[in-house]
Amino acid sequence: MEHPLNIYITAHTLISSLGFGMQENIEAIHAYRSGIRMQEAGRISDTPILAGMIDSAELKKRAEQRQITDYTRMEQLFILTIQEVIAQSGVDLREPECALLLSTTKGNVELLSELVCSDESENLHQIPAASPAFLWKMAERIGEFFEANNQVEVISNACISGVSALIVAKRWIESGRYKRVIVAGGDILSHFITSGFLSFRSVSAQRCRPYDIQRDGLSLGEACGAVLLETQGSGSDIILSGGAISNDANHISGPSRTGDGLALAINQAMEEAGVVSENISFINAHGTATVYNDEMESKAIHLAGLSTVPVNSLKPYFGHTLGASGIIETIFCIEQLKENLFYGTLGYETLGVPMPVTVYGTHQPMKMECCIKTASGFGGCNAALVLSRLVSHRKLISFGKALSESANRIAIRPGVVEFNGTTIFSSSETAFAPFIREAYKNLGENNMKFYKMDNLCKLGYVAAGYLLKDVNYQPEEIGIILANASSSLDTDCKHQAIISKEGDKDASPAVFVYTLPNVVLGEICIRHKIKGENTFFVCPHYDSGLLEDYARIVMSKGKLRTCVIGWCELMDGQYQAEFKQLNNRTTIYG
C-alpha cells in the first residue's frame, strides 16, 4: 500500500444573496439572516417570486473596479471569485500544471431571450457559433481572461454539478493530470429558470423549510463560488478525502422512492475516505424542501447507516443555487468543520420525513472530525463527498495508463448506424426525426416513452441501445461519461420560445426537464439499469482522450467493470453520436 495522497482545499470564496466574500456570508448565517426576498414582477418572473438574488448594484460596482464590464453577469461572478482564490493562494492559471474547472447548469442562458424567436414558424435558433450562450464559449472567455494554459473544462450535471466537479478535480490531481485545480461553480436566475421550476409547481410561496412537516417546495437562489484543490496544505486546511457519483436509474425528474442511489454514492465516498459512521460529525444534504427530495434523503441516510448523524440544509439562507450549490455548500461545510459549529437549518421546527434524521433549527457547537456533503438532481444523478479535518486514513489506489481495453463502438451519423466500423443500419432518411424513429424501431424495442424524449435524449438512447444490446452487468458495475458542445441548447431554445411567446405561465414541464444535458444520461441509465458513475462534460469538440483518461481513472478505483464514453451532439437538426465501451481489466491492490 502506498502513502495516501491528500487533496487539500487551500483557498475558497463565494458570492451569494447573503453578500460578497466569506465574512459577509458567514456573519449572515451566524445571525440566522436569510438572503431570500420577494422579487418584484418582471425581474426574474412574470409574477412576484421569493428568491435569493445577488446585489446587482454591488456587482456592477465591483465589475467596474475590476474592468470586467464587457463580460456577462455570470462571467463577472466567475471572474470575481476566481480572482479572490488566486489572491488568497498565489496560484497561476498560466502554469501547465494548474487547471480551471467550471460547474454550472445553465451558464449564460439569459442570453437566449434575445437570440431565440418567439414565432415557431421562424427559425428558433439564431445563436451565433461563437456566442457565450454555449457553455464551452463562456468557459473559453473566462480562461482567456486569466490567460489559462489549459482548456477550461465544464461539468453540467444538473444540481450535482458542483459536487461532481470537485470529485473530477480530485481525481485529476490524484492521477497526476494536474497539481492544482480551481473549481468554480455558478448559476444565476432568469425567467428561463424560474418559469421551468414554476411549471413543476415545486416553488414554495414561503421561504423553504427543509425536512420540516410544513415544507411544500423549494426557494430558488443564485450564487458563485470557487475553491482551490492541491496536494500541499497546512494543518488547518480541510481535506477532500472521498467522493462518488451514482444514478438512481429510476426517473428523470423525480427522486428515487428508496434512496438506494444516493446511499450508494455515500457508501462509496466513505469507503474511499476510509471513514465509518462514528467519524462523521454531520451531513450537509441537498435539502431542497420538496416533499419527495427530503423524503428520499432520509431513506438514503438510513440505508447508509447514518441515521444518528446530524443533518442540515442551508438552502433557507440563500436558496437552491443549482450548479453553484455543490460548491458554495461545500465551502460552508469547510467553515463548519473549522469553527466546530454545526449550522442550524433556518426555519426548521418539526420533522416531516419518513425515516428519523437529526435536524436542528439552531446552531450547535460540536467537536468536528469529518462531514459528508450530498447532492441529487434531474436525470436521477447523485453525488457525495467526504471532507476531513485530519489527515486521511484512506488507501491510495495506484493510477496507471493501461487500465482498460476497448470493447465495442457505435457511431451514428445522418442516415447511418455503424457498429465497430460496419454499417448495421442505414436509411434514405437523413433528417433527424424520421431517421431516429427508423433506427429506434430497428432496435426492436417498444418503449413508448422514447417518443416523448427530446431529440438529444433520443440520439443518446438509440446509440446506447445498439452499443449495450447484449451487455449484462450489475447496475453498480457500469458507468457512463458523455460530452458535447451544445449542452441542451436545442431544447433550451424550445423552452425559451414558449415563454417568449406565451409568458412564463405556459412553460411546459415536459420541455423544461430536458433543458439539462445530463438528462440523456438519466434516460440511458433508466433503460440499462446503470447506477454507477455518470458525468457530462461540455467542450468545444470531441476529445476522446479526455473522456477515456477520466474513465480509466474512475475504473481504476475498482468499482466499475465497464464504462461507456462518448460524444452526443445535436443542434439545429445536425447530429452525431460516437459511443465506446471500455472494459476494466485492472487488478486493484489496497
C-alpha positions in Angstrom: 0.0 0.0 0.0 1.3 3.4 -0.9 1.2 6.6 1.2 -2.2 8.4 0.7 -2.1 11.4 -1.5 -4.2 14.0 0.4 -6.2 16.6 -1.6 -6.3 19.9 0.4 -8.8 22.7 -0.1 -6.4 25.7 0.4 -8.5 28.7 -0.7 -12.1 29.4 -1.1 -14.6 32.2 -1.5 -18.2 32.8 -2.6 -20.8 35.4 -3.6 -24.5 34.9 -2.8 -27.6 36.8 -1.8 -26.0 36.9 1.7 -23.1 39.0 0.5 -19.7 39.2 -1.2 -16.9 37.1 0.3 -16.7 34.8 3.2 -17.1 37.3 6.0 -20.4 38.7 4.9 -21.8 35.2 4.2 -20.7 33.7 7.5 -21.9 36.7 9.5 -25.3 36.3 7.9 -25.6 32.6 8.8 -24.4 33.2 12.3 -27.1 35.8 12.7 -29.8 33.5 11.1 -30.3 36.0 8.3 -31.7 34.9 5.0 -31.0 36.4 1.6 -34.3 35.1 0.2 -36.6 38.1 -0.6 -39.7 38.8 -2.6 -38.6 39.8 -6.1 -40.8 42.2 -8.0 -42.7 41.0 -11.1 -40.7 41.2 -14.3 -37.2 40.8 -12.8 -36.9 37.0 -13.0 -40.6 36.0 -13.3 -43.8 37.4 -14.7 -45.2 37.5 -11.2 -43.6 38.3 -7.8 -41.5 35.4 -6.5 -39.3 34.6 -3.5 -35.7 34.1 -4.4 -32.2 34.8 -3.2 -30.7 37.4 -5.6 -27.2 38.8 -5.6 -27.0 42.6 -5.1 -26.8 43.9 -8.7 -25.6 47.3 -7.8 -22.7 45.9 -5.8 -21.8 43.5 -8.6 -21.8 46.3 -11.1 -19.6 48.4 -8.9 -17.1 45.6 -8.4 -17.1 44.8 -12.1 -16.3 48.4 -12.9 -13.5 48.4 -10.4 -12.0 45.2 -12.0 -12.7 46.5 -15.5 -14.8 43.5 -16.5 -17.9 45.3 -17.7 -17.6 43.7 -21.1 -18.5 40.3 -19.6 -21.9 38.9 -18.8 -23.3 38.9 -15.3 -22.5 35.2 -14.9 -19.0 35.6 -16.2 -18.3 38.6 -13.9 -19.2 36.4 -10.9 -16.9 33.7 -12.1 -14.1 36.1 -12.6 -14.5 37.8 -9.3 -14.5 34.5 -7.3 -11.6 33.1 -9.2 -9.6 36.3 -8.7 -10.2 36.1 -5.0 -9.0 32.5 -4.8 -5.9 33.5 -6.8 -5.3 36.4 -4.5 -5.5 34.1 -1.4 -3.2 31.4 -2.9 -0.9 33.0 -5.4 -1.8 30.2 -7.9 -1.3 31.0 -11.6 -3.6 29.5 -14.2 -0.9 30.2 -16.8 1.1 27.3 -15.3 0.6 24.0 -17.2 0.1 22.1 -14.0 -2.8 24.3 -13.0 -6.3 23.9 -14.4 -9.7 25.6 -14.1 -12.9 23.5 -14.0 -16.4 25.2 -14.0 -19.7 23.7 -12.8 -22.9 25.2 -14.0 -26.3 24.1 -15.2 -27.2 27.0 -17.5 -24.4 29.5 -17.6 -25.4 32.5 -19.7 -28.8 31.1 -20.6 -30.4 34.5 -20.1 -28.9 35.5 -23.4 -31.4 33.2 -25.2 -34.2 35.8 -24.6 -32.6 38.0 -27.2 -31.4 35.2 -29.6 -34.5 32.9 -29.9 -37.6 33.8 -31.9 -41.0 33.5 -30.2 -42.7 32.7 -33.5 -42.3 29.0 -34.1 -42.9 29.4 -37.8 -39.5 31.2 -37.9 -36.1 29.8 -37.2 -35.9 29.3 -33.5 -32.2 29.0 -33.3 -30.4 32.2 -34.1 -27.3 31.5 -31.9 -24.0 32.6 -33.4 -21.4 29.8 -33.3 -19.2 31.9 -31.0 -22.0 33.0 -28.7 -21.2 32.8 -24.9 -24.7 31.1 -24.7 -22.6 28.0 -25.4 -21.1 26.8 -22.1 -17.8 26.0 -23.7 -17.5 29.5 -25.1 -18.3 31.1 -21.7 -15.5 28.9 -20.3 -13.2 29.9 -23.0 -13.8 33.6 -22.4 -13.1 33.2 -18.7 -10.0 31.2 -19.5 -8.7 33.9 -21.8 -9.2 36.5 -19.2 -6.8 34.6 -16.9 -4.5 33.5 -19.7 -5.1 29.9 -18.7 -2.6 27.5 -20.1 -5.1 24.6 -20.2 -8.6 24.4 -21.8 -11.2 25.3 -19.2 -13.5 22.3 -18.8 -17.2 22.4 -17.9 -19.3 19.9 -15.9 -23.0 20.2 -16.4 -24.6 17.5 -14.3 -27.8 19.2 -13.1 -27.8 20.1 -9.4 -24.9 17.8 -8.6 -22.7 19.8 -10.9 -20.6 21.4 -8.2 -20.1 18.2 -6.2 -19.3 16.3 -9.4 -16.7 18.9 -10.4 -15.0 18.7 -7.0 -14.8 14.9 -7.4 -13.5 15.2 -11.0 -10.8 17.7 -9.9 -9.8 15.5 -7.0 -9.3 12.5 -9.4 -7.4 14.6 -11.9 -4.9 15.6 -9.2 -4.6 12.0 -7.8 -3.9 10.6 -11.3 -1.2 13.2 -11.9 -3.0 15.1 -14.7 -2.7 18.4 -12.7 -1.2 19.5 -9.4 -3.7 22.2 -8.7 -7.2 22.8 -9.8 -9.5 25.8 -9.2 -13.1 24.6 -9.2 -15.7 27.3 -9.6 -19.5 26.9 -9.6 -22.1 29.4 -10.6 -25.7 29.9 -11.8 -27.9 33.0 -12.0 -31.7 33.3 -12.1 -33.7 34.4 -15.1 -37.2 33.8 -16.5 -35.8 30.7 -18.2 -35.0 29.1 -14.8 -37.9 30.3 -12.7 -40.6 29.5 -15.3 -39.4 26.0 -15.5 -39.4 25.3 -11.8 -42.8 27.0 -11.5 -44.1 24.7 -14.2 -43.3 21.8 -12.0 -45.1 23.5 -9.1 -42.0 22.9 -7.0 -41.5 26.5 -5.8 -42.8 27.4 -2.4 -44.7 30.6 -1.7 -42.8 30.8 1.6 -39.1 30.5 2.4 -38.2 26.9 2.0 -38.3 24.6 5.1 -36.2 21.5 4.5 -37.2 18.3 6.4 -40.0 20.1 8.2 -43.5 18.7 8.2 -44.7 22.1 6.7 -42.4 22.0 3.8 -44.0 22.5 0.4 -41.3 23.3 -2.1 -38.0 25.0 -2.8 -36.7 28.6 -2.9 -34.5 29.5 -5.8 -31.3 31.4 -5.5 -28.2 32.5 -7.4 -24.6 32.3 -6.3 -21.0 31.7 -7.4 -18.1 30.2 -5.5 -14.6 28.9 -6.1 -12.2 26.6 -4.3 -8.6 25.6 -4.9 -7.6 21.9 -4.6 -4.0 20.9 -4.4 -1.7 18.3 -2.8 0.2 20.7 -0.5 -1.7 22.1 2.5 -1.3 23.1 6.1 -2.7 21.6 9.3 -5.7 23.9 9.2 -6.7 23.1 5.6 -9.7 20.7 5.1 -9.0 17.6 3.1 -11.3 16.3 0.3 -10.9 12.6 1.3 -13.6 10.8 -0.7 -16.1 11.2 -3.4 -18.5 9.2 -5.5 -21.2 9.7 -8.2 -24.2 7.4 -8.8 -27.6 7.3 -10.6 -31.0 6.1 -9.4 -31.8 4.6 -12.8 -35.4 5.3 -11.9 -36.8 8.6 -13.1 -35.5 11.7 -14.9 -37.3 14.3 -12.8 -38.4 12.6 -9.6 -36.2 11.3 -6.7 -35.9 7.6 -6.1 -38.6 6.4 -3.6 -36.0 4.1 -1.9 -32.9 6.3 -1.7 -30.6 3.5 -2.7 -28.8 5.5 -5.5 -27.8 8.3 -3.0 -26.9 5.7 -0.4 -24.6 4.0 -2.9 -22.7 7.3 -3.5 -22.5 8.0 0.2 -21.1 4.5 1.0 -18.6 4.6 -1.8 -17.4 8.1 -0.8 -17.0 6.9 2.8 -15.1 3.8 1.7 -12.7 5.9 -0.4 -12.2 8.3 2.6 -11.6 5.3 4.9 -14.2 6.6 7.4 -17.1 4.9 9.3 -20.2 6.4 10.7 -18.5 7.2 14.0 -16.2 9.6 12.2 -18.9 11.6 10.6 -19.8 14.8 12.5 -22.6 16.0 10.3 -24.2 15.7 6.8 -24.9 18.7 4.7 -27.6 17.3 2.4 -29.2 18.6 -0.7 -32.3 19.6 1.3 -34.5 21.3 -1.3 -37.6 21.2 0.9 -39.6 19.5 -1.9 -41.7 16.7 -0.5 -40.1 13.8 -2.3 -36.4 15.0 -2.2 -36.3 15.3 1.5 -38.2 12.0 1.9 -35.6 10.3 -0.3 -32.7 11.7 1.5 -34.0 10.5 4.9 -34.2 7.0 3.4 -30.7 7.2 1.8 -29.2 8.4 5.1 -30.9 5.4 6.9 -29.6 3.0 4.3 -26.1 4.3 4.6 -26.2 3.7 8.4 -26.1 7.3 9.3 -29.4 7.9 11.0 -27.9 9.3 14.2 -25.7 11.8 12.4 -26.9 15.5 12.5 -28.2 16.7 9.1 -28.6 20.2 7.8 -29.7 22.1 4.7 -28.5 25.6 4.2 -30.9 26.5 1.4 -33.2 28.6 3.6 -30.4 31.1 3.8 -29.7 31.6 0.1 -32.0 29.3 -1.9 -31.3 26.5 -4.3 -28.4 27.8 -6.4 -28.4 24.9 -9.0 -24.9 24.3 -10.4 -23.4 26.6 -7.7 -25.0 24.8 -4.8 -22.4 22.0 -4.5 -19.5 24.5 -4.4 -20.9 27.1 -2.0 -22.4 24.5 0.3 -19.1 22.6 0.4 -17.5 26.0 1.3 -19.9 26.3 4.2 -19.1 22.7 5.2 -15.5 23.8 5.4 -16.4 26.7 7.7 -18.4 24.5 10.0 -15.6 22.0 10.3 -13.1 24.8 11.1 -15.5 26.6 13.6 -16.6 23.4 15.4 -20.1 24.8 14.8 -22.9 23.0 13.2 -25.2 25.4 11.4 -28.9 25.2 12.1 -31.5 24.7 9.3 -33.2 28.0 9.3 -37.0 27.8 9.9 -36.9 24.1 10.9 -39.4 23.1 13.7 -40.9 19.6 13.3 -39.5 16.6 11.5 -41.6 15.6 8.5 -39.7 12.8 6.7 -40.4 9.1 7.0 -37.1 8.0 8.3 -35.7 9.6 11.5 -32.9 12.1 11.0 -31.5 14.6 13.4 -32.2 18.2 12.4 -31.7 21.4 14.4 -33.2 24.8 13.8 -30.3 26.5 15.7 -26.6 26.4 15.6 -24.9 23.7 17.7 -21.3 23.8 18.9 -19.7 20.4 18.5 -16.4 18.7 18.1 -15.8 18.2 14.3 -13.9 15.5 12.6 -15.5 14.7 9.1 -18.6 15.6 7.2 -20.5 14.4 4.2 -21.8 16.7 1.5 -24.5 15.2 -0.8 -26.4 16.4 -3.9 -29.1 14.9 -6.1 -30.7 16.2 -9.3 -32.7 15.8 -12.5 -31.6 12.8 -14.5 -31.5 10.7 -11.3 -28.0 11.7 -10.5 -26.4 11.7 -7.0 -23.1 12.7 -5.6 -21.4 12.6 -2.2 -18.1 13.7 -0.9 -16.3 13.4 2.5 -14.4 16.4 4.0 -12.0 15.8 6.8 -10.1 17.9 9.3 -7.4 15.4 9.9 -5.1 13.5 7.6 -7.0 10.9 5.7 -6.6 7.2 6.5 -7.8 6.1 3.1 -5.9 3.6 0.9 -4.4 5.0 -2.2 -5.2 3.1 -5.4 -2.4 3.3 -7.9 -3.3 5.0 -11.2 -1.9 3.9 -14.5 -2.5 4.4 -18.2 -3.2 0.9 -19.3 -6.3 0.3 -17.1 -8.9 -0.6 -19.7 -9.4 -2.2 -23.1 -11.8 -1.1 -25.7 -14.8 -3.4 -26.4 -17.4 -2.1 -28.9 -18.1 1.2 -30.6 -21.2 2.8 -32.1 -21.3 5.7 -34.4 -24.4 7.5 -35.6 -24.3 10.0 -38.5 -27.0 11.2 -40.8 -28.7 8.1 -42.2 -26.2 5.6 -40.8 -25.5 3.5 -37.7 -22.1 1.8 -37.5 -21.1 -0.9 -35.1 -17.3 -1.4 -34.9 -16.9 0.3 -38.2 -19.5 -1.8 -40.0 -22.9 -0.4 -41.1 -25.6 -2.2 -39.3 -28.5 0.2 -40.2 -28.9 2.7 -42.9 -31.8 4.8 -44.2 -32.6 7.0 -47.1 -33.9 9.4 -44.5 -31.2 11.7 -43.1 -33.3 14.3 -41.4 -33.1 13.6 -37.7 -36.8 12.9 -36.8 -37.6 10.2 -39.4 -34.1 8.7 -39.2 -34.1 8.3 -35.5 -37.6 6.7 -35.5 -36.4 4.2 -38.0 -33.2 3.5 -36.2 -35.1 3.0 -32.9 -37.6 0.6 -34.5 -34.7 -1.4 -35.9 -33.6 -2.0 -32.3 -36.8 -4.0 -31.8 -37.7 -2.1 -28.6 -41.2 -0.9 -27.7 -40.8 1.9 -25.1 -43.4 4.5 -25.8 -41.6 6.9 -23.6 -39.0 7.2 -26.3 -41.3 9.3 -28.4 -41.7 11.8 -25.6 -38.0 12.4 -25.2 -36.2 15.4 -26.6 -34.0 14.9 -29.6 -30.7 14.8 -27.7 -32.0 12.1 -25.5 -33.4 10.1 -28.5 -30.0 10.2 -30.1 -28.1 9.1 -27.0 -30.8 6.5 -26.2 -30.5 4.9 -29.6 -26.7 4.9 -29.6 -26.6 3.3 -26.2 -29.3 0.8 -27.2 -27.1 -0.5 -30.1 -23.9 -0.5 -28.0 -25.3 -2.2 -24.9 -27.8 -4.5 -26.6 -26.1 -7.7 -25.4 -24.2 -6.2 -22.4 -25.0 -7.7 -19.0 -23.5 -6.2 -15.8 -24.8 -5.5 -12.3 -26.1 -1.9 -12.0 -23.2 -0.7 -9.8 -20.6 -2.2 -12.2 -21.3 0.1 -15.2 -20.9 3.8 -15.7 -21.4 6.3 -18.5 -19.4 9.5 -19.3 -20.6 11.7 -22.2 -19.8 15.1 -23.6 -21.0 17.5 -26.3 -20.6 21.2 -27.4 -24.1 22.5 -27.4 -25.2 21.2 -24.0 -29.0 21.1 -24.2 -29.4 24.3 -26.3 -31.6 22.5 -28.9 -34.3 22.1 -26.2 -33.3 25.3 -24.4 -34.4 27.2 -27.5 -37.8 25.5 -27.5 -38.4 26.4 -23.8 -37.3 29.9 -24.4 -39.6 30.2 -27.5 -42.6 29.1 -25.4 -42.1 31.7 -22.6 -41.1 34.4 -25.0 -44.3 34.0 -26.9 -46.8 33.0 -24.2 -45.2 34.1 -21.0 -43.9 32.2 -18.0 -47.2 30.7 -17.2 -47.2 28.5 -20.3 -43.8 26.9 -19.6 -44.0 23.1 -20.2 -42.5 20.8 -17.6 -42.3 18.2 -20.4 -39.9 20.5 -22.2 -38.1 22.1 -19.3 -37.0 18.7 -17.8 -34.8 18.2 -20.9 -33.0 21.6 -20.6 -30.1 19.8 -18.9 -27.7 17.8 -21.0 -27.1 15.1 -18.3 -30.8 14.0 -18.7 -29.6 12.0 -21.7 -27.5 10.1 -19.1 -30.6 9.6 -17.0 -32.7 8.1 -19.9 -29.8 5.7 -20.7 -29.3 4.8 -17.1 -33.0 4.0 -16.6 -33.1 1.8 -19.7 -29.9 -0.1 -19.0 -30.1 -0.1 -15.1 -26.9 1.9 -14.8 -26.2 3.0 -11.3 -22.5 3.8 -11.5 -20.6 6.9 -12.5 -22.5 9.3 -14.7 -20.9 12.6 -15.7 -21.5 15.1 -18.5 -18.7 17.4 -19.9 -19.3 20.3 -22.2 -16.4 21.1 -24.5 -15.9 22.7 -28.0 -15.1 19.4 -29.7 -14.9 15.7 -29.1 -11.8 14.9 -27.1 -12.0 11.1 -26.7 -8.6 11.2 -24.9 -10.1 13.4 -22.1 -13.1 11.1 -21.6 -11.1 7.9 -21.9 -8.4 9.1 -19.4 -11.1 10.1 -17.0 -13.0 6.8 -17.4 -9.7 4.9 -16.7 -9.3 6.9 -13.5 -12.8 6.0 -12.4 -12.4 2.3 -13.3 -9.0 2.2 -11.5 -10.9 2.6 -8.3 -12.3 -0.9 -8.8 -16.0 0.0 -8.7 -16.8 -0.4 -12.4 -16.3 -3.3 -14.7 -17.2 -1.4 -17.8 -17.8 2.3 -18.7 -19.4 3.9 -21.8 -17.8 7.1 -23.0 -18.8 9.2 -25.9 -19.9 12.3 -27.8 -23.6 13.0 -28.1 -24.2 16.2 -30.2 -27.5 17.6 -31.6 -28.3 21.1 -32.6 -30.4 22.7 -35.4 -31.0 19.3 -37.0 -27.3 18.4 -37.1 -26.5 15.3 -35.1 -23.6 12.9 -34.3 -23.0 10.3 -31.7 -19.9 8.3 -31.1 -20.0 5.9 -28.1 -17.3 3.5 -27.0 -17.4 0.8 -24.3 -14.3 0.4 -22.1 -13.8 -2.8 -20.1 -11.9 -2.8 -16.8 -9.0 -5.3 -16.7 -7.3 -3.7 -13.7 -6.3 -5.7 -10.6 -6.6 -3.4 -7.5 -4.4 -3.9 -4.5 -5.1 -2.0 -1.4 
